[in-house]
């Protein structure tokens, strides 16, 4: 199931289509399709080029179609919409949106796009829950938390470029620990980092790794932020999507380094969970209750 938006006029050539996406590093153009994939957020969708006339009266005459899968967290549409809007503005496109609650022949609006996709996405949630053999487990978090995580990850690169200090900004990702979905971010060797409030800090120790037979052996540790509250508390900073801690760029403090050195190494396996598999909890609950 997916959201399909057709761009009906003007006629766009293949060269125009490929040229539009050529210099955008988030797109890969291949076989008349421009695939968007953001490794920081996990969001993906695509535009497809078409140069064939309608096959019959029910076929839609179009040069390009936009496609975004349903049964995804709601922020997929938030990231996709500006891309759709820029494409329409660049080519002065007319549209055809046949979805339930869709915009039909326009005009295109941000609110109309989001309403149409959210309506279809709700149907996608319902469809997966009503399968004869539904997934054994469906991961979810609140929409507010998902949007905060998405925003942090989406802005991570621009913030890193504009930071003006030698401070690492990690992404937030999902994993399972003891069969529970948790959020985490990497904090390598306790370096100067802008640390978001997550369920666990994933600490990779190289320089601070313990010595075995006079040699440092790289390992990993997993700690809750509450366990380092006494050390990080004074570096708490506001102004971000969630509570954060900004360790100074002047160098890692001795107390922080000593704490990280003292941690027990992680044992057992952790499994990552792709962002597109963590759905909106409220929407799932609404669908179940309907």
Buried (B, 14 or more C-beta within 10 A) or exposed (E): EBBBBBBBBEEBEEEBBBEBBEEEEBBEBEEBBBBBEBEBBBBBBBBBBBEEEEEEEEEEEBBBBBBBBBBBBBBBBBBBBEBBBEBBEEBEBBBBBEBEEBBEEBEBEEEBBBBBBBBBBBBBBBBBBEEEEEEEEBBBBEBEBBBBBBBBBBBBEEBEEEBEEEBBBBBBBBBBBEEEBBBBBBBBBBBBBBBBBBBBBBBBBEBBBBEEEEEEEEBBBBBEBEBBEEBBEEBEEEEBBBEBBBBEBEEBBEEBBEBBEEBEBBEEEBEEBEBBBBBBBBBBEEBEEE
